[in-house]
Every structure is written in structure tokens, then in C-alpha cells.
Amino acid sequence: MCLAPKSNRGSNMFSLILQTKHKSWIYLSLLGICFISSPVLAKPDSLKEVTDANWEEILTGEWMIEFYAPWCPACQQLQPAWKEFADWGEDMGVNIAKVDVTEQPGLSGRFIITSLPTIYHSKDGVFRKYQGARTKDDFLSFVHDQKWKAVEPVSSWFGPSSFLMNSMSALFKLSMFIRRCHNYMTEKLGIPVWGSYVIFGLATLFSGLALGLLLVFIADFVFPSRRFSSPDYYPKKQTIDQARLIQQQEDATEADGEEDDEEEEEEDHDEVWRKPRGSPEGRPEPRGQAFPDDALRKRVVGNRGEEEEEDT
């Protein structure tokens, strides 16, 4: 009678111990999962993505930015070293970022990306192009040893925040928009390629006409014509035209008077040569003898030559 209760108590205690161990194993497994997963969840992404919307963030602090394209083989080879370099960025106080030029055409134009991959270093808005080797150690040395100080910075005229580069960014965005429209019309709508070109040509023509009219209206508004700005424009213009006409008439009259004077002088000169003259020796010419004008002139010139020879 006494042994039965003891066995029941022992079995109950054993079951309690098993349940306690089972629960402890569950708790330990849950804690292990939390410890394993917590670093992964807590660790932020060290490689940042720069877009047209947040690119102004790189104007403050120190940055290393890679411009790449997914289809570029050299960019694909660089990605492992760039990700390893990004893991060191937080410890060095440097922001490591990347830009996909196929998705961000505005940044491609803003930085004038002509080759891939292209890497820029930025320190408080001053940009320098990285030209060294593309390994993690070289990137770390470039930042830690401040080798970027020996690189000539990009001119302010070609800086990403300048007016020129803003215009280039807008131009690249427009070109990408046109390309997407072309692909949509040819692939989705089934329009032939030449039809797409015709549409863009007409759109360019009409947009140019509209822009020209807009510029004309702006010019007329800023610099209005004198005929509209002054109420005395037409009376003044009429007075000026009348004065100009009177001046032209006076000039024509003076020119006619000068021509008449010249003609009178020529007639007087001819009359002088036609008058009868005496002989060079002072003897009068015979009345019945008359010399032609050419002969008389030659005779006078010859006599003058003889007088000059006698004087010499």
C-alpha cells in the first residue's frame, strides 16, 4: 500500500524533469536563432545607392562613388572589390556609393561619364576623379593616406551643381525619355522605325516653331517697338522724312549748279583759245591768215621751249 504512492511520485517528478529539459532546449534554440539573426538584421547596407533624387547628399561629407552599368564586364569584375571596400567605409568615416547610369541618365550627364567604370572622390562638394588601381587595398590607401589631395579637383565650371552640368543633366534626361518613347512606339504599339523618326521630326519642328514664337513675344514685351511705346512716333517720323526729302532736293540743286558752273568755265576756256592772237615775236598776224587751234597750241609750246633754252 505504501509503495504505490512512492512510484507515482517518482514518475511525476521524472515527467516534470523531462518537460523542464524540453522547454529549456526550446528556449536555448530560440536564443541561438536570435543571436544568429540579430547581427544580420541590425547591420545596415554599407553600399549606398545614389539617384537623381538624392544626389545632393554627396555634396557634404566624404564620398567614394562608382558609376557603373550592369552590362559592363569591367564593372562586373569590380563589384566584389567595391563591396569589400564598402564594408570598411563606416570604420573610416567615408560613404561608399554606386550609380547605375542606365537608370540615372541625369547623373551620367551631370558628371560627363564617358567610360565605365568611373570612380569619383568627393570631399565637401569638391570632386576628384580616381585614376588608380581598382583593388580594395588601393581604395583604402587612397582614402586613409589622403592621396586624393594630390589629384587636381574638377573645375567649378564643370562641377555637378554648376549651371552647365545642370543643363547637361536635363539634356541626358531628355535623350533617355525620347529613347524610351521610341522603344514604346516600336515595341508596344508596333509602329515602324521610320514612322517613329517621322513623328519625332514633326514634334521637333512644331516645338521649334512654338519656342520661336514664345521668344518673339518675350522680346516684344521686354523691348517694345517705338511705334507702340511713343504716341508721337508717326508725327516725328513724318517730320524726319520731310526734312530728309528737302535735304536731298537741296543737294540735287547744288549739284546741278556746280555742273552749270563747270560747263560755263569750259566754254570760256574754249573761247579764249579760239580768239586771234599775235605772233610770238610781238608782230601781229596777217589778217587773212588764221591758224587752227592745235597748230596754235603747238606753236606756243615750241616758243616757250626756245625761251627756256636761251635762259639756260
Short mmCIF file of the C-alpha atoms (twelve columns), coordinates in Angstrom:
data_MODEL
# 
_entry.id   MODEL 
# 
loop_
_atom_site.group_PDB 
_atom_site.id 
_atom_site.type_symbol 
_atom_site.label_atom_id 
_atom_site.label_alt_id 
_atom_site.label_comp_id 
_atom_site.label_asym_id 
_atom_site.label_seq_id 
_atom_site.Cartn_x 
_atom_site.Cartn_y 
_atom_site.Cartn_z 
_atom_site.pdbx_PDB_model_num 
ATOM 1   C CA . MET A 1   0.000  0.000   0.000    1 
ATOM 2   C CA . CYS A 2   2.862  2.364   0.765    1 
ATOM 3   C CA . LEU A 3   4.974  1.535   -2.319   1 
ATOM 4   C CA . ALA A 4   2.395  2.601   -4.853   1 
ATOM 5   C CA . PRO A 5   2.332  6.237   -3.871   1 
ATOM 6   C CA . LYS A 6   6.130  6.416   -3.960   1 
ATOM 7   C CA . SER A 7   6.245  5.076   -7.547   1 
ATOM 8   C CA . ASN A 8   3.597  7.547   -8.678   1 
ATOM 9   C CA . ARG A 9   5.505  10.403  -7.120   1 
ATOM 10  C CA . GLY A 10  8.742  9.308   -8.840   1 
ATOM 11  C CA . SER A 11  7.077  9.087   -12.228  1 
ATOM 12  C CA . ASN A 12  5.547  12.500  -11.771  1 
ATOM 13  C CA . MET A 13  8.908  14.019  -10.847  1 
ATOM 14  C CA . PHE A 14  10.590 12.364  -13.849  1 
ATOM 15  C CA . SER A 15  7.949  13.696  -16.210  1 
ATOM 16  C CA . LEU A 16  8.391  17.167  -14.744  1 
ATOM 17  C CA . ILE A 17  12.163 16.963  -15.287  1 
ATOM 18  C CA . LEU A 18  11.668 15.893  -18.891  1 
ATOM 19  C CA . GLN A 19  9.249  18.719  -19.529  1 
ATOM 20  C CA . THR A 20  11.646 21.221  -17.962  1 
ATOM 21  C CA . LYS A 21  14.544 19.995  -20.125  1 
ATOM 22  C CA . HIS A 22  12.380 20.091  -23.220  1 
ATOM 23  C CA . LYS A 23  11.378 23.693  -22.523  1 
ATOM 24  C CA . SER A 24  14.975 24.678  -21.811  1 
ATOM 25  C CA . TRP A 25  16.055 23.244  -25.154  1 
ATOM 26  C CA . ILE A 26  13.347 25.264  -26.874  1 
ATOM 27  C CA . TYR A 27  14.461 28.430  -25.080  1 
ATOM 28  C CA . LEU A 28  18.092 27.803  -25.961  1 
ATOM 29  C CA . SER A 29  17.263 27.173  -29.607  1 
ATOM 30  C CA . LEU A 30  15.217 30.373  -29.746  1 
ATOM 31  C CA . LEU A 31  18.051 32.353  -28.156  1 
ATOM 32  C CA . GLY A 32  20.504 30.864  -30.623  1 
ATOM 33  C CA . ILE A 33  18.324 31.853  -33.538  1 
ATOM 34  C CA . CYS A 34  18.020 35.390  -32.159  1 
ATOM 35  C CA . PHE A 35  21.782 35.715  -31.688  1 
ATOM 36  C CA . ILE A 36  22.478 34.398  -35.172  1 
ATOM 37  C CA . SER A 37  19.892 36.510  -36.926  1 
ATOM 38  C CA . SER A 38  20.293 39.753  -34.960  1 
ATOM 39  C CA . PRO A 39  23.671 40.835  -36.468  1 
ATOM 40  C CA . VAL A 40  22.361 40.285  -39.968  1 
ATOM 41  C CA . LEU A 41  19.226 42.289  -39.325  1 
ATOM 42  C CA . ALA A 42  20.990 45.047  -37.407  1 
ATOM 43  C CA . LYS A 43  23.833 45.557  -39.866  1 
ATOM 44  C CA . PRO A 44  22.878 48.263  -42.363  1 
ATOM 45  C CA . ASP A 45  23.745 48.136  -46.027  1 
ATOM 46  C CA . SER A 46  27.197 49.712  -46.295  1 
ATOM 47  C CA . LEU A 47  26.944 50.320  -50.065  1 
ATOM 48  C CA . LYS A 48  24.646 53.237  -50.790  1 
ATOM 49  C CA . GLU A 49  22.695 53.919  -53.972  1 
ATOM 50  C CA . VAL A 50  22.803 57.452  -55.410  1 
ATOM 51  C CA . THR A 51  19.942 58.577  -57.646  1 
ATOM 52  C CA . ASP A 52  18.720 61.766  -59.302  1 
ATOM 53  C CA . ALA A 53  16.504 62.340  -56.286  1 
ATOM 54  C CA . ASN A 54  19.145 62.164  -53.524  1 
ATOM 55  C CA . TRP A 55  22.381 63.058  -55.328  1 
ATOM 56  C CA . GLU A 56  22.760 66.322  -53.395  1 
ATOM 57  C CA . GLU A 57  23.694 64.262  -50.317  1 
ATOM 58  C CA . ILE A 58  27.154 63.680  -51.800  1 
ATOM 59  C CA . LEU A 59  27.875 67.429  -51.587  1 
ATOM 60  C CA . THR A 60  28.502 67.081  -47.846  1 
ATOM 61  C CA . GLY A 61  30.991 64.772  -46.176  1 
ATOM 62  C CA . GLU A 62  33.460 62.396  -47.821  1 
ATOM 63  C CA . TRP A 63  32.323 60.027  -50.556  1 
ATOM 64  C CA . MET A 64  33.636 57.466  -52.993  1 
ATOM 65  C CA . ILE A 65  31.190 56.983  -55.871  1 
ATOM 66  C CA . GLU A 66  31.303 54.343  -58.587  1 
ATOM 67  C CA . PHE A 67  29.465 54.844  -61.876  1 
ATOM 68  C CA . TYR A 68  28.684 51.511  -63.491  1 
ATOM 69  C CA . ALA A 69  26.360 49.683  -65.848  1 
ATOM 70  C CA . PRO A 70  25.046 46.149  -65.328  1 
ATOM 71  C CA . TRP A 71  26.091 45.074  -68.845  1 
ATOM 72  C CA . CYS A 72  29.692 46.312  -68.437  1 
ATOM 73  C CA . PRO A 73  32.209 43.419  -67.964  1 
ATOM 74  C CA . ALA A 74  34.776 45.646  -66.230  1 
ATOM 75  C CA . CYS A 75  32.089 46.856  -63.832  1 
ATOM 76  C CA . GLN A 76  31.131 43.278  -63.028  1 
ATOM 77  C CA . GLN A 77  34.760 42.450  -62.204  1 
ATOM 78  C CA . LEU A 78  34.999 45.476  -59.911  1 
ATOM 79  C CA . GLN A 79  31.874 44.714  -57.853  1 
ATOM 80  C CA . PRO A 80  33.453 42.232  -55.348  1 
ATOM 81  C CA . ALA A 81  36.342 44.590  -54.508  1 
ATOM 82  C CA . TRP A 82  33.967 47.543  -54.285  1 
ATOM 83  C CA . LYS A 83  31.667 45.712  -51.868  1 
ATOM 84  C CA . GLU A 84  34.608 44.741  -49.675  1 
ATOM 85  C CA . PHE A 85  35.755 48.344  -49.711  1 
ATOM 86  C CA . ALA A 86  32.243 49.439  -48.729  1 
ATOM 87  C CA . ASP A 87  32.427 47.260  -45.590  1 
ATOM 88  C CA . TRP A 88  35.325 49.440  -44.411  1 
ATOM 89  C CA . GLY A 89  33.558 52.700  -45.152  1 
ATOM 90  C CA . GLU A 90  31.816 53.072  -41.800  1 
ATOM 91  C CA . ASP A 91  35.045 52.483  -39.870  1 
ATOM 92  C CA . MET A 92  36.891 55.089  -41.972  1 
ATOM 93  C CA . GLY A 93  34.090 57.636  -41.923  1 
ATOM 94  C CA . VAL A 94  33.642 57.503  -45.701  1 
ATOM 95  C CA . ASN A 95  30.405 56.946  -47.586  1 
ATOM 96  C CA . ILE A 96  30.730 54.350  -50.346  1 
ATOM 97  C CA . ALA A 97  28.126 54.608  -53.091  1 
ATOM 98  C CA . LYS A 98  27.311 53.444  -56.597  1 
ATOM 99  C CA . VAL A 99  25.332 54.876  -59.509  1 
ATOM 100 C CA . ASP A 100 23.665 52.827  -62.227  1 
ATOM 101 C CA . VAL A 101 23.988 55.051  -65.305  1 
ATOM 102 C CA . THR A 102 21.323 53.066  -67.170  1 
ATOM 103 C CA . GLU A 103 18.754 54.030  -64.531  1 
ATOM 104 C CA . GLN A 104 20.130 57.500  -63.703  1 
ATOM 105 C CA . PRO A 105 20.905 59.242  -67.019  1 
ATOM 106 C CA . GLY A 106 20.783 62.650  -65.336  1 
ATOM 107 C CA . LEU A 107 23.780 61.801  -63.143  1 
ATOM 108 C CA . SER A 108 25.607 60.388  -66.150  1 
ATOM 109 C CA . GLY A 109 25.306 63.764  -67.871  1 
ATOM 110 C CA . ARG A 110 25.970 65.727  -64.698  1 
ATOM 111 C CA . PHE A 111 29.359 64.017  -64.249  1 
ATOM 112 C CA . ILE A 112 30.068 63.564  -68.004  1 
ATOM 113 C CA . ILE A 113 30.613 59.806  -67.757  1 
ATOM 114 C CA . THR A 114 32.446 58.718  -70.928  1 
ATOM 115 C CA . SER A 115 33.909 55.401  -69.720  1 
ATOM 116 C CA . LEU A 116 32.854 52.645  -67.346  1 
ATOM 117 C CA . PRO A 117 33.507 52.107  -64.556  1 
ATOM 118 C CA . THR A 118 34.280 55.664  -63.394  1 
ATOM 119 C CA . ILE A 119 35.084 56.459  -59.777  1 
ATOM 120 C CA . TYR A 120 34.919 59.887  -58.133  1 
ATOM 121 C CA . HIS A 121 36.100 61.045  -54.732  1 
ATOM 122 C CA . SER A 122 34.161 63.867  -53.098  1 
ATOM 123 C CA . LYS A 123 35.106 65.909  -50.050  1 
ATOM 124 C CA . ASP A 124 32.582 68.571  -49.032  1 
ATOM 125 C CA . GLY A 125 31.436 69.116  -52.603  1 
ATOM 126 C CA . VAL A 126 34.927 69.120  -54.198  1 
ATOM 127 C CA . PHE A 127 35.193 66.269  -56.697  1 
ATOM 128 C CA . ARG A 128 38.281 64.451  -57.929  1 
ATOM 129 C CA . LYS A 129 38.459 61.619  -60.416  1 
ATOM 130 C CA . TYR A 130 40.112 58.407  -59.183  1 
ATOM 131 C CA . GLN A 131 42.718 57.101  -61.633  1 
ATOM 132 C CA . GLY A 132 44.499 54.423  -59.565  1 
ATOM 133 C CA . ALA A 133 44.314 50.641  -59.393  1 
ATOM 134 C CA . ARG A 134 40.939 49.082  -58.691  1 
ATOM 135 C CA . THR A 135 41.561 46.905  -55.670  1 
ATOM 136 C CA . LYS A 136 40.294 47.145  -52.109  1 
ATOM 137 C CA . ASP A 137 43.734 47.933  -50.685  1 
ATOM 138 C CA . ASP A 138 44.295 50.701  -53.223  1 
ATOM 139 C CA . PHE A 139 40.919 52.242  -52.400  1 
ATOM 140 C CA . LEU A 140 41.693 52.099  -48.666  1 
ATOM 141 C CA . SER A 141 45.126 53.646  -49.174  1 
ATOM 142 C CA . PHE A 142 43.687 56.395  -51.379  1 
ATOM 143 C CA . VAL A 143 41.277 57.450  -48.629  1 
ATOM 144 C CA . HIS A 144 43.284 56.683  -45.474  1 
ATOM 145 C CA . ASP A 145 46.556 58.222  -46.702  1 
ATOM 146 C CA . GLN A 146 44.668 61.145  -48.268  1 
ATOM 147 C CA . LYS A 147 46.223 60.585  -51.647  1 
ATOM 148 C CA . TRP A 148 43.260 62.399  -53.143  1 
ATOM 149 C CA . LYS A 149 44.915 65.698  -52.159  1 
ATOM 150 C CA . ALA A 150 47.491 65.180  -54.936  1 
ATOM 151 C CA . VAL A 151 44.737 64.910  -57.565  1 
ATOM 152 C CA . GLU A 152 43.587 68.097  -59.284  1 
ATOM 153 C CA . PRO A 153 39.939 68.809  -58.418  1 
ATOM 154 C CA . VAL A 154 37.237 69.260  -61.003  1 
ATOM 155 C CA . SER A 155 36.750 72.897  -62.035  1 
ATOM 156 C CA . SER A 156 33.770 74.704  -60.579  1 
ATOM 157 C CA . TRP A 157 32.540 75.321  -64.145  1 
ATOM 158 C CA . PHE A 158 32.208 71.544  -64.605  1 
ATOM 159 C CA . GLY A 159 31.075 70.732  -61.073  1 
ATOM 160 C CA . PRO A 160 27.872 68.690  -60.751  1 
ATOM 161 C CA . SER A 161 25.987 71.616  -59.211  1 
ATOM 162 C CA . SER A 162 27.009 74.203  -61.849  1 
ATOM 163 C CA . PHE A 163 24.585 75.663  -64.385  1 
ATOM 164 C CA . LEU A 164 26.404 73.937  -67.250  1 
ATOM 165 C CA . MET A 165 26.153 70.497  -65.676  1 
ATOM 166 C CA . ASN A 166 22.516 71.073  -64.744  1 
ATOM 167 C CA . SER A 167 21.857 71.741  -68.419  1 
ATOM 168 C CA . MET A 168 23.763 68.608  -69.394  1 
ATOM 169 C CA . SER A 169 21.741 66.586  -66.901  1 
ATOM 170 C CA . ALA A 170 18.483 67.879  -68.375  1 
ATOM 171 C CA . LEU A 171 19.720 67.071  -71.877  1 
ATOM 172 C CA . PHE A 172 20.611 63.489  -70.904  1 
ATOM 173 C CA . LYS A 173 17.226 63.038  -69.242  1 
ATOM 174 C CA . LEU A 174 15.506 64.281  -72.384  1 
ATOM 175 C CA . SER A 175 17.503 61.890  -74.564  1 
ATOM 176 C CA . MET A 176 16.598 58.961  -72.323  1 
ATOM 177 C CA . PHE A 177 12.932 59.994  -72.405  1 
ATOM 178 C CA . ILE A 178 12.994 60.113  -76.215  1 
ATOM 179 C CA . ARG A 179 14.651 56.700  -76.339  1 
ATOM 180 C CA . ARG A 180 12.002 55.192  -74.079  1 
ATOM 181 C CA . CYS A 181 9.239  56.737  -76.184  1 
ATOM 182 C CA . HIS A 182 10.869 55.316  -79.318  1 
ATOM 183 C CA . ASN A 183 11.063 51.843  -77.776  1 
ATOM 184 C CA . TYR A 184 7.464  52.059  -76.611  1 
ATOM 185 C CA . MET A 185 6.168  53.056  -80.053  1 
ATOM 186 C CA . THR A 186 8.188  50.431  -81.918  1 
ATOM 187 C CA . GLU A 187 7.785  47.534  -79.468  1 
ATOM 188 C CA . LYS A 188 4.405  48.085  -77.815  1 
ATOM 189 C CA . LEU A 189 2.450  49.945  -80.499  1 
ATOM 190 C CA . GLY A 190 4.054  48.234  -83.488  1 
ATOM 191 C CA . ILE A 191 4.953  51.477  -85.286  1 
ATOM 192 C CA . PRO A 192 7.838  51.023  -87.776  1 
ATOM 193 C CA . VAL A 193 11.165 52.635  -87.029  1 
ATOM 194 C CA . TRP A 194 10.857 55.156  -89.864  1 
ATOM 195 C CA . GLY A 195 7.410  56.111  -88.595  1 
ATOM 196 C CA . SER A 196 8.858  56.821  -85.157  1 
ATOM 197 C CA . TYR A 197 11.532 59.023  -86.745  1 
ATOM 198 C CA . VAL A 198 8.868  60.946  -88.682  1 
ATOM 199 C CA . ILE A 199 6.874  61.532  -85.520  1 
ATOM 200 C CA . PHE A 200 9.916  62.833  -83.655  1 
ATOM 201 C CA . GLY A 201 10.862 65.043  -86.620  1 
ATOM 202 C CA . LEU A 202 7.424  66.649  -86.727  1 
ATOM 203 C CA . ALA A 203 7.414  67.064  -82.965  1 
ATOM 204 C CA . THR A 204 10.819 68.780  -83.154  1 
ATOM 205 C CA . LEU A 205 9.603  71.087  -85.939  1 
ATOM 206 C CA . PHE A 206 6.444  72.202  -84.146  1 
ATOM 207 C CA . SER A 207 8.214  72.579  -80.820  1 
ATOM 208 C CA . GLY A 208 10.827 74.781  -82.523  1 
ATOM 209 C CA . LEU A 209 8.103  76.960  -84.042  1 
ATOM 210 C CA . ALA A 210 6.365  77.289  -80.691  1 
ATOM 211 C CA . LEU A 211 9.623  78.171  -78.962  1 
ATOM 212 C CA . GLY A 212 10.410 80.777  -81.646  1 
ATOM 213 C CA . LEU A 213 7.003  82.431  -81.233  1 
ATOM 214 C CA . LEU A 214 7.458  82.440  -77.473  1 
ATOM 215 C CA . LEU A 215 10.845 84.153  -77.799  1 
ATOM 216 C CA . VAL A 216 9.348  86.768  -80.150  1 
ATOM 217 C CA . PHE A 217 6.573  87.539  -77.667  1 
ATOM 218 C CA . ILE A 218 9.076  87.832  -74.842  1 
ATOM 219 C CA . ALA A 219 11.308 90.144  -76.895  1 
ATOM 220 C CA . ASP A 220 8.354  92.366  -77.811  1 
ATOM 221 C CA . PHE A 221 7.297  92.514  -74.174  1 
ATOM 222 C CA . VAL A 222 10.773 93.316  -72.830  1 
ATOM 223 C CA . PHE A 223 11.827 95.609  -75.707  1 
ATOM 224 C CA . PRO A 224 8.597  97.037  -77.169  1 
ATOM 225 C CA . SER A 225 8.703  98.755  -80.552  1 
ATOM 226 C CA . ARG A 226 8.885  102.556 -80.582  1 
ATOM 227 C CA . ARG A 227 5.764  102.827 -82.721  1 
ATOM 228 C CA . PHE A 228 3.764  101.387 -79.834  1 
ATOM 229 C CA . SER A 229 5.677  102.905 -76.937  1 
ATOM 230 C CA . SER A 230 5.597  106.580 -78.096  1 
ATOM 231 C CA . PRO A 231 2.370  108.356 -79.221  1 
ATOM 232 C CA . ASP A 232 4.409  110.949 -81.180  1 
ATOM 233 C CA . TYR A 233 6.194  108.311 -83.229  1 
ATOM 234 C CA . TYR A 234 4.320  108.837 -86.507  1 
ATOM 235 C CA . PRO A 235 4.399  112.703 -86.444  1 
ATOM 236 C CA . LYS A 236 8.115  112.626 -85.693  1 
ATOM 237 C CA . LYS A 237 8.709  110.067 -88.400  1 
ATOM 238 C CA . GLN A 238 6.801  112.212 -90.929  1 
ATOM 239 C CA . THR A 239 8.804  115.315 -89.969  1 
ATOM 240 C CA . ILE A 240 12.082 113.439 -90.308  1 
ATOM 241 C CA . ASP A 241 11.083 112.112 -93.729  1 
ATOM 242 C CA . GLN A 242 10.150 115.614 -94.936  1 
ATOM 243 C CA . ALA A 243 13.442 117.058 -93.696  1 
ATOM 244 C CA . ARG A 244 15.345 114.258 -95.420  1 
ATOM 245 C CA . LEU A 245 13.464 114.919 -98.686  1 
ATOM 246 C CA . ILE A 246 14.198 118.675 -98.521  1 
ATOM 247 C CA . GLN A 247 17.868 117.946 -97.875  1 
ATOM 248 C CA . GLN A 248 18.018 115.648 -100.881 1 
ATOM 249 C CA . GLN A 249 16.419 118.319 -103.084 1 
ATOM 250 C CA . GLU A 250 18.919 120.917 -101.895 1 
ATOM 251 C CA . ASP A 251 21.822 118.575 -102.562 1 
ATOM 252 C CA . ALA A 252 20.486 117.910 -106.062 1 
ATOM 253 C CA . THR A 253 20.130 121.656 -106.736 1 
ATOM 254 C CA . GLU A 254 23.688 122.327 -105.572 1 
ATOM 255 C CA . ALA A 255 24.990 119.534 -107.754 1 
ATOM 256 C CA . ASP A 256 23.176 120.990 -110.793 1 
ATOM 257 C CA . GLY A 257 24.613 124.448 -110.059 1 
ATOM 258 C CA . GLU A 258 28.130 123.076 -109.859 1 
ATOM 259 C CA . GLU A 259 27.694 121.292 -113.181 1 
ATOM 260 C CA . ASP A 260 26.459 124.519 -114.827 1 
ATOM 261 C CA . ASP A 261 29.462 126.445 -113.485 1 
ATOM 262 C CA . GLU A 262 31.839 123.819 -114.817 1 
ATOM 263 C CA . GLU A 263 30.204 123.969 -118.240 1 
ATOM 264 C CA . GLU A 264 30.482 127.780 -118.307 1 
ATOM 265 C CA . GLU A 265 34.162 127.625 -117.387 1 
ATOM 266 C CA . GLU A 266 34.831 125.129 -120.166 1 
ATOM 267 C CA . GLU A 267 33.029 127.363 -122.676 1 
ATOM 268 C CA . ASP A 268 35.030 130.432 -121.588 1 
ATOM 269 C CA . HIS A 269 38.246 128.446 -121.881 1 
ATOM 270 C CA . ASP A 270 37.397 127.349 -125.389 1 
ATOM 271 C CA . GLU A 271 36.532 130.901 -126.376 1 
ATOM 272 C CA . VAL A 272 39.905 132.144 -125.150 1 
ATOM 273 C CA . TRP A 273 41.738 129.644 -127.357 1 
ATOM 274 C CA . ARG A 274 39.583 130.488 -130.319 1 
ATOM 275 C CA . LYS A 275 40.388 134.272 -130.191 1 
ATOM 276 C CA . PRO A 276 43.039 135.559 -132.792 1 
ATOM 277 C CA . ARG A 277 46.457 136.009 -131.233 1 
ATOM 278 C CA . GLY A 278 49.582 137.919 -132.325 1 
ATOM 279 C CA . SER A 279 52.821 136.308 -133.308 1 
ATOM 280 C CA . PRO A 280 55.197 135.196 -130.550 1 
ATOM 281 C CA . GLU A 281 57.727 137.842 -131.642 1 
ATOM 282 C CA . GLY A 282 55.162 140.603 -130.983 1 
ATOM 283 C CA . ARG A 283 54.237 141.119 -134.674 1 
ATOM 284 C CA . PRO A 284 50.581 140.972 -135.478 1 
ATOM 285 C CA . GLU A 285 49.400 138.070 -137.561 1 
ATOM 286 C CA . PRO A 286 48.226 138.796 -141.057 1 
ATOM 287 C CA . ARG A 287 44.518 139.376 -141.154 1 
ATOM 288 C CA . GLY A 288 43.834 136.850 -143.781 1 
ATOM 289 C CA . GLN A 289 45.891 134.109 -142.044 1 
ATOM 290 C CA . ALA A 290 44.237 132.017 -139.380 1 
ATOM 291 C CA . PHE A 291 45.762 129.059 -137.547 1 
ATOM 292 C CA . PRO A 292 43.833 126.095 -136.278 1 
ATOM 293 C CA . ASP A 293 43.674 125.643 -132.504 1 
ATOM 294 C CA . ASP A 294 46.023 122.617 -132.482 1 
ATOM 295 C CA . ALA A 295 48.646 124.363 -134.601 1 
ATOM 296 C CA . LEU A 296 48.465 127.465 -132.446 1 
ATOM 297 C CA . ARG A 297 48.949 125.479 -129.265 1 
ATOM 298 C CA . LYS A 298 51.969 123.647 -130.697 1 
ATOM 299 C CA . ARG A 299 53.483 126.921 -131.766 1 
ATOM 300 C CA . VAL A 300 53.106 128.495 -128.338 1 
ATOM 301 C CA . VAL A 301 54.607 125.436 -126.641 1 
ATOM 302 C CA . GLY A 302 57.577 125.452 -129.028 1 
ATOM 303 C CA . ASN A 303 58.297 129.142 -128.422 1 
ATOM 304 C CA . ARG A 304 58.224 128.598 -124.682 1 
ATOM 305 C CA . GLY A 305 60.742 125.782 -125.050 1 
ATOM 306 C CA . GLU A 306 63.105 128.012 -127.040 1 
ATOM 307 C CA . GLU A 307 62.870 130.770 -124.420 1 
ATOM 308 C CA . GLU A 308 63.769 128.291 -121.661 1 
ATOM 309 C CA . GLU A 309 66.820 127.077 -123.604 1 
ATOM 310 C CA . GLU A 310 68.037 130.668 -124.129 1 
ATOM 311 C CA . ASP A 311 67.681 131.414 -120.449 1 
ATOM 312 C CA . THR A 312 69.745 128.359 -119.533 1 
# 
